[in-house]
Amino acid sequence: MGMLKLKHSLINALRGIRDLLKTQQNFAVEVVVAVLVLAAAYLLHLRTIEKVAIVILIVFVLTAEGANSVLENILDGFSKNFSPKFRMAKDMLAGVVLIAVLGSIIVGFLIFWPYIRALLAPGV
């Protein structure tokens, strides 16, 4: 792959991320939450493996949300008319995103709780 083609691919990908941030409220909220979680991980001095787990979960949630948005746009492009199959596909992928988010919250709680507990009850 030539450098020019690689450059155009990168520009297209960055434009896609910009479009996600501008048009998809859930994606934008998840990015803000991700930044806050990463800041907390840094401030609480989490272990490297814990930070890695958090980054993997953030990437997983944002990827799932992005894929959900892509599918919605594709299906809406085919037809604005109600289709039970389209609705089901959209709902299923939204469910996948919800599973990713809930799983990430659970893992985040398991990682952060000992640090938060130590802040709330120093010396215990």
TARA-V388208 format. One record per pair of residues at least 24 apart in sequence whose ideal C-beta (glycine too) atoms are under 10 Angstrom apart, sorted by the first residue. I is the first residue (numbers start at 1). GAP is how many residues later the second one is. If there is no record, write none. Layout:
BEGIN
I | GAP
I | GAP
END
This chain:
BEGIN
16 | 50
16 | 53
16 | 54
17 | 45
17 | 49
19 | 47
19 | 50
19 | 54
20 | 42
20 | 45
20 | 46
20 | 49
20 | 50
23 | 46
23 | 50
24 | 41
24 | 42
24 | 44
24 | 45
24 | 48
24 | 49
26 | 35
26 | 39
26 | 42
26 | 43
26 | 68
26 | 71
26 | 75
27 | 34
27 | 35
27 | 38
27 | 39
27 | 41
27 | 42
27 | 70
28 | 37
29 | 36
30 | 28
30 | 31
30 | 32
30 | 34
30 | 35
30 | 36
30 | 67
30 | 70
30 | 71
30 | 74
31 | 27
31 | 30
31 | 31
31 | 34
33 | 25
33 | 28
33 | 68
33 | 71
33 | 72
33 | 75
34 | 24
34 | 25
34 | 27
34 | 28
34 | 70
37 | 67
37 | 71
37 | 74
37 | 75
40 | 68
40 | 72
40 | 75
40 | 76
41 | 67
41 | 70
41 | 71
41 | 74
43 | 72
44 | 67
44 | 68
44 | 70
44 | 71
44 | 72
44 | 74
44 | 75
45 | 70
46 | 65
46 | 66
46 | 68
46 | 69
47 | 64
49 | 62
50 | 57
50 | 58
50 | 60
50 | 61
50 | 62
50 | 64
50 | 65
51 | 60
53 | 51
53 | 54
53 | 55
53 | 57
53 | 58
54 | 50
54 | 53
54 | 54
54 | 57
54 | 58
56 | 48
56 | 51
57 | 43
57 | 44
57 | 46
57 | 47
57 | 48
57 | 49
57 | 50
57 | 51
57 | 54
58 | 46
58 | 50
60 | 40
60 | 41
60 | 43
60 | 44
61 | 36
61 | 39
61 | 40
61 | 42
61 | 43
61 | 44
62 | 35
62 | 38
63 | 34
63 | 37
64 | 29
64 | 30
64 | 32
64 | 33
64 | 34
64 | 35
64 | 36
64 | 37
64 | 40
65 | 28
65 | 29
65 | 31
65 | 32
65 | 35
65 | 36
66 | 31
67 | 26
67 | 29
67 | 30
68 | 24
68 | 25
68 | 26
68 | 27
68 | 28
68 | 29
68 | 30
68 | 32
69 | 24
69 | 28
END
